[in-house]
Amino acid sequence: MRRLLPALAVLLVACGASLHVESAVVQPAPARARSYALVHREQTDQRGGSFREQLRRELHARGWRAAPRDRADVWILGQAKIGERVERDTYSFEGRFVRGERRVERRYQAGRLELRAVERETGATFWQGAVSSDDVRSLGDDELRAAARRVLTDFPPAPQ
């Protein structure tokens, strides 16, 4: 039993999802840009609504206003990449009256959402960011909203 507990602790720690966020300004925002449209290449997860809503709130707080795609000054392009992965581990245990091996298989969906802010008329990128997780299914709405806040940390305010 004493040898089993450390292996169990490692397993529990390994099961938690990690979230990684990147954000960078590529060049200054277009001088006359005031409006944006969120443009997603594909809709893969219904829970993405809380992430998109938080993006809208953060952009509004920075002075940007939402507009239809054909009238927006800036497009914020999003593309999700999700793939299923499988981890297999074997844990050995030994006690006074018992000895054995336990095989554990963990299936999860690793994912990455890449965002780019481009000027609609020129197609020039002025900001890019990304959010990635080793298990997107385990992320709750609060974690998705926090990721949206973090990814826009470096997003420029709307020009005045």
Secondary structure by P-SEA (a helix, b strand, c coil): caaaaaaaaaaaaaabbbbbbbbbbcccccccccbbbbbbcccccccaaaaaaaaaaaaaaabbbbbccccccccbbbbbbbbbbbbbbbbbbbcccccbbbbbbbbbbbbbbbbbbbccccccccccccccccccccccaaaaaaaaaaaacccccccc
